[in-house]
Amino acid sequence: MKVPLLDLKRQFEGIKDEIMAATEEVYQSQQFILGPKVAELEDNVATYCKGKYAVGVSSGTDALLISLMAAGVGIGDVVVTTPYTFFATVGAIVRVGAQPLFVDIDSKTYNMDPGKLEDALSALGEQERSRVKAVIPIHLYGQCADMEPILKIAEHYGLAVVEDAAQAIGAEYQFQDGRVKKAGAMGSYGCFSFYPTKNLGAAGEGGMVVTQDETTYNHLKILRNHGDIKRYEHGFVGGNFRLHAIQAAVLIIKLKYLDEWTNQRIANANSYRNAFKEAGLDNILLPVEKEKRHVYHQFVLRVEKGRDRLKAFLNENDIGCEVYYPVPLHMQACFRHMNYAPEDFPESKKAALETLALPIYPELGNEEIYYVVDNIKKFMKIEKKEG
Ligand SMILES: *Cc1c(COP(=O)(O)O)cnc(C)c1O
């Protein structure tokens, strides 16, 4: 049996006619940039996230970049995030001329540890602290960061909160008073990616920023189009961050199926849990569900010993699996000048060495899930023998 890490063709088969018809409509209209399809998608995404406004942009990376620009983050400023995320999170910080201030992750969720955020901010002198303008929590692998304390700390220090929700569309977070909010609708800016492999994927690049504030919404729309206030009158320096109509047309169709697909991801996660239990593999740590609705963008194991050997073994047996973020950001060559040591963020370093993502896409079958776990069991037997 062959189990790929992701198989987008299976999803496309089921919705091909709808997608092709929607795409043809855009070709017939010959309106390829922004326009009614993008506006419709923005409305639908804002409603889906139970947020007020949404602005379609060119990618998840640009969603982060335009949010930092709208928040007024620039040269000499500092933005807090974690070193265990996709590069785009920190790339956006540096591209507006700011510096990242890293804080470590929680070992169970891989998300920003709010206690470490507070420690990092309170350790700064007053002048340094005044340079910190924003914090970017990432809802990694499809589970929300612990937003309640992060929002409180951000409010206390006067920081904008830019949620990196690229992997978490539809994820939910419950506050202590019982209120439930969706990923992207808690901070000042909620950034989504429609990269084809994400839970809601376009037929190319795309992204979205969700906000609750009308002034911010209008500012984002201006920045998206080179800071154009009126035609050829530029109030700000923005960029070309526009979303394509074809992407919007595809995403309008796919958004209708998102909850069905997400529930299938959750069902697959439960099947994995059952299969691991039956196999008696208790030396492997399964994903910890701490927040309300984990949307399983990835199903990430923690294997304390032999992670790379397990990956090679699964690949040899035609099972797709991947190490996300083998090099934490504080160890990247482009940040050498910041003089971080690997041990500065021990949980990020450990996660980079121990985690492995298994196939979890909605169309994955139960027999495939059992085949994957069976092979992991085989591997563990061999490891034991070889001591
Ligand atoms: C995918 C991703 C991004 C960037 O999105 P693109 O659409 O690929 O630009 C940013 N942050 C995280 C955590 C991501 O997974």
The ligand as an SDF file (V2000), in Angstrom:
LIG
                    3D

 15 15  0  0  0  0  0  0  0  0999 V2000
    1.7550   28.5280    5.3750 C   0  0  0  0  0  0  0  0  0  0  0  0
    2.1220   29.3890    6.5000 C   0  0  0  0  0  0  0  0  0  0  0  0
    2.3870   30.7530    6.3420 C   0  0  0  0  0  0  0  0  0  0  0  0
    2.5370   31.4260    5.0000 C   0  0  0  0  0  0  0  0  0  0  0  0
    1.4890   31.2800    4.1390 O   0  0  0  0  0  0  0  0  0  0  0  0
    1.7550   31.3430    2.5380 P   0  0  0  0  0  0  0  0  0  0  0  0
    0.3660   31.4210    2.0000 O   0  0  0  0  0  0  0  0  0  0  0  0
    2.4830   30.1300    2.1530 O   0  0  0  0  0  0  0  0  0  0  0  0
    2.5120   32.5860    2.2720 O   0  0  0  0  0  0  0  0  0  0  0  0
    2.6430   31.5090    7.4680 C   0  0  0  0  0  0  0  0  0  0  0  0
    2.6600   30.9670    8.6920 N   0  0  0  0  0  0  0  0  0  0  0  0
    2.4230   29.6610    8.8870 C   0  0  0  0  0  0  0  0  0  0  0  0
    2.4500   29.1230   10.2800 C   0  0  0  0  0  0  0  0  0  0  0  0
    2.1620   28.8240    7.7950 C   0  0  0  0  0  0  0  0  0  0  0  0
    1.9590   27.5230    8.0070 O   0  0  0  0  0  0  0  0  0  0  0  0
  1  2  1  0
  2  3  1  0
  2 14  2  0
  3  4  1  0
  3 10  2  0
  4  5  1  0
  5  6  1  0
  6  7  2  0
  6  8  1  0
  6  9  1  0
 10 11  1  0
 11 12  2  0
 12 13  1  0
 12 14  1  0
 14 15  1  0
M  END
$$$$
